[in-house]
Amino acid sequence: MPPIPAADSPQLFVLDEPVAEGAPSPASARQRQAPEGRRRPGRGSRRPVPVLLAVDGNGLAHRAYHAVGGVEGPPGEARVRVLAMLARIGAATRPSACVVGFDDPIRSLRRDRHPGYKSARPPKEDALVDLLDELPDLLRQLGFCVAVPAGLEADDVLGSAAALARRRGVAAALATGDQDAFALVAPTVQVFYLVTGGRMEQVSPSWLRARYGVGPAAYPAFAALRGDASDCLPGVKGIGAITAARLLNAYGTVEEALDDPAGVARLLGGWVAEALVTQRATYERNRQLMAIRDDVPLEVASCTRRLDARGVAAILEEHDAGDLTGRFLGAFGQLGRAAWRRAAEA
């Protein structure tokens, strides 16, 4: 994703009303005391940047479920762990808009296209299926925007959220455990990568280059060459991560490398040039299946809906998570408190 020009960079905003009691306010005292109509920041004051947070609900559920011991875990513990993780992500990003995406549990357009996609994964345990079935409604009851796009996956919701943020001139934070989302990283789009132990790594363009040797623009081609064992998508045989990075740094794209097989052979060896030509179909299949959609409909009004404190407290108490209420309301206290710029003209 190319950098957003300065004219379309995230627009700063002023809170249109005081933050609820107990939630820290980023507005300075000078801003709060400014006369109506003159809420311009003084010298040295700071105003928050609108942030659209998109969360991979399936990723949260899987990590929470296994963290508490799977089917052997205490009843309801995985659900509480999901809510605690969501509060932690909210506290790290302080979003002014939020959407949680889930995979369609019934149909997969990617599997329709390639039956081998994720085919070797073991069946989900019934307790995990029940958790995944319950979470979308629970999060809607709490007041969150939840998207379960037909035939698609949570990452497609994240990709669509990043596209919406780009169109509306705000920053995006994407929380997921799927490396495919690394292709969405940009100066105004940061991925919070969920790793084992409940940790999150903040993925930036420089992080990607240090970790894999390629930037966000080249990452889709890099991943397609390398393959993805977790999705049962083998890569191009003979081309691992190091070779893929060297190839893309030399040529920019796989298509340009295919136009110069002799040069590829001189640089990386004849077997690499041969693999590119003979296994081009494998590469193109991976690119197609790994591509993240950006056309899932998302409504700004739904993403920016503020949480009702009493409702949140009652629902969390009902699900044995009442001690999370303060953290939850503080983490998501900025929802709906940003004036987004209008969509750019086509």
Stockholm file with secondary structure:
# STOCKHOLM 1.0

chainA/1-346         MPPIPAADSPQLFVLDEPVAEGAPSPASARQRQAPEGRRRPGRGSRRPVPVLLAVDGNGLAHRAYHAVGGVEGPPGEARVRVLAMLARIGAATRPSACVVGFDDPIRSLRRDRHPGYKSARPPKEDALVDLLDELPDLLRQLGFCVAVPAGLEADDVLGSAAALARRRGVAAALATGDQDAFALVAPTVQVFYLVTGGRMEQVSPSWLRARYGVGPAAYPAFAALRGDASDCLPGVKGIGAITAARLLNAYGTVEEALDDPAGVARLLGGWVAEALVTQRATYERNRQLMAIRDDVPLEVASCTRRLDARGVAAILEEHDAGDLTGRFLGAFGQLGRAAWRRAAEA
#=GR chainA/1-346 SS CCCCCGGGSCCCCCCSSCCCTTSCCCSCHHHHHSCTTCCCCCTTCCCCCCEEEEEEHHHHHHHHHHHTTGGGSCTTHHHHHHHHHHHHHHHHHCCSEEEEECCCSSCCHHHHHCTTTTTTSCCCCHHHHHHHHHHHHHHHHHTCEEECCTTCCHHHHHHHHHHHHHHHTCEEEEEESCGGGGGGCBTTEEEEEECGGGCEEEECHHHHHHHHSCCTTTHHHHHHHHEEGGGTEECCTTCCHHHHHHHHHHHSSHHHHHTCHHHHHHHHCHHHHHHHHHTHHHHHHHHHHHCCCCCCCCCHHHHTCCCCHHHHHHHHHHTTCGGGHHHHHHHTTTTTCCCCCCCCCC
#=GC SS_cons         CCCCCGGGSCCCCCCSSCCCTTSCCCSCHHHHHSCTTCCCCCTTCCCCCCEEEEEEHHHHHHHHHHHTTGGGSCTTHHHHHHHHHHHHHHHHHCCSEEEEECCCSSCCHHHHHCTTTTTTSCCCCHHHHHHHHHHHHHHHHHTCEEECCTTCCHHHHHHHHHHHHHHHTCEEEEEESCGGGGGGCBTTEEEEEECGGGCEEEECHHHHHHHHSCCTTTHHHHHHHHEEGGGTEECCTTCCHHHHHHHHHHHSSHHHHHTCHHHHHHHHCHHHHHHHHHTHHHHHHHHHHHCCCCCCCCCHHHHTCCCCHHHHHHHHHHTTCGGGHHHHHHHTTTTTCCCCCCCCCC
//
